[in-house]
Amino acid sequence: MGRQFNGTSDYLASASALAYSSAQKMAISYWSYWDTFANDDKELLTSGNFANTGWYQLSPNASASSAYAIAIYNGSGYTIRTFVRPSAATWHHYVVNIDGTDAANFCIPSVYVDGVSKALTNSSSGATSFTVGNLILYLMSSDTPGGFGAGQLADFAIYTGLNLSSTDASTLYGGTLPGSVQSGNLIYYWKCCGDNSPETPSVGSVNLTVNGTTKVSHPTPVLSSCAAPAPDQFVKVSLRAAP
């Protein structure tokens, strides 16, 4: 199962600031079903506040660029890189790579959607170095909260110390779960199964506080992420005929 967000008040927020250990390289992997793309600045993710050093944001409905935008702030400058939005109202898998040492690509070197590399366009290119800040994470919202995204979210994972490759992106899109891809660099992973409040992590130690949301089906390739126990995991009961 996944989580459905109504676009008016539903969101998830980390119970405390996430710890990135001064990482410069990171990768974000997630499944998203976005109800309607528009130019109204609805957010999928905001880490902290846009004035915080080490802030980053994923904005599917970026109004300034009429595109899907990734933004970072390094304390002195912003980088915003965009790509063409995929189809709405269906599940897509995303990998977003951030590399604070990659000045040539303004610290956002690559994005994969459904395992395919996307062409990136610079909307702003002020950051040529970046270190991820230890900030509160908001999913399907800005930090206010506000700018609520309408849609569904599943299998949200954060890696540090590397960027995920095209092979990694294809493997995740094919249905392999984050715990089996570059697991040594996986620092946070929330399945977003829709059952629990708070949303507890499979990897990492920070819960997500649940504000609204309803339960929906996971994307088909990763149904096993929230699958019911296999038959041999149930308690076996012996039935004997009465004497």
HELIX and SHEET records of a PDB file:
HELIX    1   1 ALA A  103  ASN A  105  5                                   3    
HELIX    2   2 SER A  166  TYR A  173  1                                   8    
HELIX    3   3 PRO A  178  SER A  180  5                                   3    
HELIX    4   4 SER A  183  ASN A  185  5                                   3    
HELIX    5   5 THR A  220  CYS A  226  5                                   7    
HELIX    6   6 PRO A  231  GLN A  233  5                                   3    
SHEET    1   A 7 VAL A 116  SER A 117  0                                        
SHEET    2   A 7 SER A 110  VAL A 113 -1                                        
SHEET    3   A 7 TRP A  91  ASP A  99 -1                                        
SHEET    4   A 7 LYS A  25  TRP A  34 -1                                        
SHEET    5   A 7 ALA A 150  THR A 160 -1                                        
SHEET    6   A 7 GLY A   2  ASN A   6 -1                                        
SHEET    7   A 7 THR A 214  VAL A 216 -1                                        
SHEET    1   B 8 THR A 121  SER A 125  0                                        
SHEET    2   B 8 TYR A  78  PHE A  83 -1                                        
SHEET    3   B 8 ALA A  67  TYR A  73 -1                                        
SHEET    4   B 8 TRP A  55  ALA A  62 -1                                        
SHEET    5   B 8 LEU A  45  SER A  47 -1                                        
SHEET    6   B 8 LEU A 137  LEU A 139 -1                                        
SHEET    7   B 8 TYR A  11  SER A  14 -1                                        
SHEET    8   B 8 LEU A 208  ASN A 211 -1                                        
SHEET    1   C 6 VAL A 116  SER A 117  0                                        
SHEET    2   C 6 SER A 110  VAL A 113 -1                                        
SHEET    3   C 6 TRP A  91  ASP A  99 -1                                        
SHEET    4   C 6 LYS A  25  TRP A  34 -1                                        
SHEET    5   C 6 ALA A 150  THR A 160 -1                                        
SHEET    6   C 6 LEU A 186  TRP A 190 -1                                        
END                                                                             
